[in-house]
Amino acid sequence: MLVNVKEYFKPTTVQEAFELFNEDRAHSVFLAGGTTVALMKSSSIERIIDLENVGLDTITEKDDNLIAGAMVTIEDFRRNELVRKHFGDFFFNAFSKVASWQLRNMATLGGSVAPKLGWSDVTACLIASNARLIVYDKQGFRNISIDEFNHIPKAEKPLITNIVFSGDGYSYSFKKFSKSTFDIAIINVAVGLKLQGDIIEDARIVIGSRPQFPERFSPVEKGIRGLKLDNTTASIARNLTFENYEGGSNLMGSAEYRQHLASIFVERALLDIKEMVL
């Protein structure tokens, strides 16, 4: 609970929201869906900047791109027809594994990425789909990758305004292991494959909750490019994941346990895509 909040703002533009935040970063927090802010216990937060009226809650198409506002909820995004047009059932199925229906109707896309949570299923899926972020800061609006955002120092934190998806013809699968249906992931895996017939032209292999931030595993991606998508290649991907896995331990699970789960889930994700498209 934020017991020392003294000011509450409800800006109507991105610029106004960022200026309010930048006036006193050390004592301010953005409010999106509220699922993260509600759990905060910081005694230093004195100012809440509510983004509800900033106009970042739409999903639109522009050229070949799908553009989702940072305030779009997880549930609205997964059920949106434009999203299904671009990605089939990938996000519909993957995001059904995120928390509960009630929380998915509160949690937002931007609010899921901004805290840089290692276990974020949303972030893992966005990275696998090669989504990019439109952010606003002192430099104005910028288009950056999620990896670039993750490396921005806290003192220079920008405001996420939109998530941009490019049409790329990939097929996707998402895997997650948690102690209960609504729990955070012990490990999550998101895979995107671009196929030319049954040959893997390109691959994106993302592993999150290691417990570090989700990231792509390039040795696995390189190892399966140019191979036929079959059971043998899925097994190769599993072995490459196991050999190149990097992660740590926490109360949720050991590094060795996560290493085993990640390698199995990468294999299963490839087999899922094989069943879907071949």
C-alpha positions in Angstrom: 0.0 0.0 0.0 1.2 3.5 -0.9 0.6 5.2 2.4 2.3 8.5 1.6 0.5 9.6 -1.6 -0.3 13.3 -1.5 -1.1 14.1 -5.1 -3.1 12.4 -7.8 -3.0 13.6 -11.5 -5.1 12.6 -14.5 -3.4 14.1 -17.6 -5.0 14.0 -21.0 -1.9 13.9 -23.2 1.3 11.9 -23.4 3.4 15.0 -23.1 1.6 16.2 -20.0 1.9 12.8 -18.3 5.6 12.6 -18.9 6.2 16.2 -17.8 4.3 15.5 -14.5 6.4 12.3 -14.0 9.7 14.1 -14.8 9.0 16.9 -12.3 9.7 14.5 -9.5 10.7 11.0 -10.7 11.8 9.8 -7.3 8.4 10.3 -5.8 6.1 9.6 -8.8 4.6 6.5 -10.4 2.5 5.9 -13.5 -0.8 4.2 -13.0 -2.0 2.0 -15.9 -4.1 -1.1 -15.0 -3.2 -0.9 -11.3 -2.1 -4.5 -10.8 1.5 -3.5 -10.1 0.9 -0.2 -8.3 -1.6 -1.9 -6.0 1.1 -4.2 -4.7 3.7 -1.5 -4.2 4.8 -0.8 -0.6 7.2 2.1 -1.3 7.0 4.8 1.3 8.7 7.2 -1.1 5.8 7.4 -3.6 3.9 10.6 -3.1 2.5 11.3 -6.6 0.3 9.1 -8.8 -0.1 9.9 -12.5 -3.2 8.1 -13.9 -2.9 7.3 -17.6 -6.6 6.4 -18.2 -7.4 9.6 -20.1 -4.3 9.8 -22.3 -5.9 7.9 -25.2 -3.6 4.9 -25.3 -6.3 2.2 -25.3 -6.9 1.5 -29.0 -5.8 -1.2 -31.5 -5.3 0.0 -35.1 -3.7 -1.0 -38.4 -1.4 1.2 -40.4 0.1 -0.2 -43.6 1.2 -3.7 -42.6 1.6 -2.8 -38.9 -0.6 -3.5 -36.0 -0.4 -0.8 -33.3 -1.7 -1.3 -29.8 -1.9 1.4 -27.2 0.0 0.8 -24.0 -3.3 1.0 -22.0 -5.0 -1.9 -23.9 -5.7 -4.6 -21.4 -4.4 -8.1 -21.8 -7.9 -9.6 -22.2 -9.0 -7.0 -24.8 -5.8 -7.6 -26.8 -6.1 -11.4 -26.9 -9.7 -11.2 -28.1 -9.3 -8.4 -30.6 -10.1 -9.4 -34.2 -7.2 -7.4 -35.7 -4.8 -9.2 -33.4 -6.2 -12.6 -34.5 -6.0 -11.4 -38.2 -2.3 -10.8 -37.8 -1.4 -13.6 -35.4 -4.1 -16.3 -35.6 -4.7 -17.9 -32.2 -1.2 -17.2 -30.8 -2.0 -14.3 -28.5 -5.5 -15.6 -27.8 -4.1 -18.9 -26.5 -0.8 -17.6 -24.9 -2.4 -14.7 -23.0 -5.1 -17.0 -21.7 -2.3 -18.4 -19.5 -1.6 -15.0 -18.0 -3.0 -14.7 -14.4 -6.8 -14.8 -14.1 -9.6 -13.4 -16.2 -10.2 -10.6 -13.6 -6.5 -9.6 -13.7 -6.3 -9.8 -17.5 -9.1 -7.2 -17.6 -7.0 -4.8 -15.5 -3.4 -5.5 -16.5 -2.3 -3.6 -19.6 0.3 -4.3 -22.3 2.5 -1.3 -21.3 2.1 -2.0 -17.6 3.3 -5.6 -18.2 6.5 -4.5 -19.9 7.4 -1.3 -18.0 8.3 -2.9 -14.6 10.9 -5.2 -16.4 9.6 -8.3 -14.6 11.6 -11.4 -15.3 8.6 -13.7 -15.2 6.4 -11.7 -17.5 4.6 -14.0 -20.0 3.4 -10.9 -21.9 7.0 -9.7 -22.4 8.2 -13.1 -23.6 5.5 -13.3 -26.2 6.0 -9.7 -27.4 9.8 -10.3 -27.9 9.0 -13.5 -29.8 6.7 -11.6 -32.1 9.4 -9.0 -32.6 7.2 -6.2 -31.2 8.7 -2.8 -30.8 7.9 0.0 -28.3 7.0 3.6 -29.0 8.2 5.5 -26.0 8.1 9.2 -25.0 10.8 11.0 -23.1 12.9 14.2 -23.2 13.9 13.3 -26.8 10.2 13.0 -27.9 8.7 9.9 -29.4 11.1 7.0 -30.2 10.8 3.5 -31.7 12.9 1.1 -29.7 13.2 -2.7 -29.1 12.1 -4.2 -25.8 15.7 -5.2 -25.2 16.8 -1.5 -25.6 14.0 -0.5 -23.2 15.3 -3.0 -20.7 18.7 -1.4 -20.6 17.5 2.1 -20.1 18.5 3.3 -16.6 15.7 3.8 -14.1 16.6 7.5 -13.8 15.9 7.9 -17.5 12.7 5.8 -17.7 10.5 6.8 -20.6 6.7 6.4 -20.9 5.6 3.5 -23.1 2.8 4.8 -25.5 2.3 2.0 -28.0 3.4 -1.5 -29.0 4.0 -2.0 -32.7 3.8 -5.3 -34.5 5.0 -5.9 -38.1 3.4 -8.5 -40.4 6.1 -11.1 -40.7 4.6 -14.5 -41.6 5.9 -16.3 -38.5 4.1 -19.2 -36.7 4.1 -19.2 -32.9 3.8 -21.3 -29.8 4.0 -20.4 -26.1 4.7 -22.7 -23.2 4.6 -21.9 -19.5 5.1 -23.9 -16.3 3.8 -22.6 -13.0 2.7 -24.1 -9.7 -0.9 -23.2 -10.3 -3.0 -22.0 -13.2 -2.9 -18.4 -12.0 0.6 -18.3 -10.6 3.6 -16.6 -12.2 5.9 -18.7 -14.4 8.7 -20.8 -13.1 9.8 -20.8 -16.7 8.1 -19.6 -19.9 9.1 -20.1 -23.6 7.8 -18.3 -26.6 8.9 -19.5 -30.1 8.4 -17.9 -33.5 9.3 -19.7 -36.7 9.4 -18.4 -40.3 9.0 -21.4 -42.7 9.7 -21.8 -46.3 7.7 -25.0 -46.9 9.0 -27.2 -44.2 12.4 -25.5 -43.9 13.0 -23.1 -41.0 14.1 -19.9 -42.6 14.3 -17.9 -39.3 13.6 -18.5 -35.7 13.0 -16.6 -32.5 13.5 -18.5 -29.3 12.6 -16.6 -26.1 13.0 -17.9 -22.6 11.8 -16.0 -19.6 11.5 -16.3 -15.8 15.1 -17.8 -15.6 14.4 -15.8 -13.3 16.0 -13.0 -15.3 14.2 -10.9 -17.9 13.0 -12.8 -21.1 15.5 -12.8 -23.9 16.3 -14.5 -27.2 18.7 -17.5 -27.3 20.6 -16.9 -30.4 22.7 -20.1 -30.4 19.5 -22.1 -30.5 18.1 -19.9 -33.3 21.2 -20.2 -35.4 21.4 -23.9 -34.8 18.0 -24.7 -36.4 18.0 -22.2 -39.2 18.0 -24.0 -42.5 16.8 -27.3 -41.0 13.6 -29.2 -41.8 11.0 -28.7 -39.2 10.6 -32.3 -37.9 11.0 -34.3 -34.8 14.8 -34.5 -35.2 15.1 -30.7 -35.5 12.9 -30.3 -32.4 15.3 -32.7 -30.5 18.3 -30.6 -31.8 16.6 -27.5 -30.5 16.1 -29.1 -27.1 19.7 -30.1 -26.8 21.0 -26.7 -27.9 18.7 -25.0 -25.3 20.1 -27.3 -22.6 23.7 -26.7 -23.6 23.3 -22.9 -24.0 20.9 -22.2 -21.1 21.8 -19.3 -18.8 19.8 -18.7 -15.7 19.7 -18.6 -11.9 17.9 -20.0 -8.9 15.3 -18.6 -6.5 12.5 -19.8 -4.3 10.5 -20.8 -7.3 13.0 -23.2 -8.7 16.7 -24.0 -9.2 18.7 -23.2 -12.3 19.0 -26.9 -13.1 15.3 -27.4 -12.9 14.6 -24.4 -15.1 17.3 -25.6 -17.6 15.5 -28.9 -17.9 12.1 -27.3 -18.3 13.2 -24.8 -20.8 14.8 -27.4 -23.1 11.7 -29.6 -23.0 9.4 -26.6 -23.7 11.4 -25.4 -26.7 11.2 -28.9 -28.2 7.4 -29.0 -27.6 6.9 -25.6 -29.0 8.6 -26.6 -32.3 6.5 -29.7 -32.4 3.3 -27.7 -31.8 4.2 -25.4 -34.7 4.9 -28.5 -36.9 1.5 -29.8 -36.1 -0.2 -26.5 -36.8 1.3 -25.6 -40.2 2.6 -28.8 -41.8 
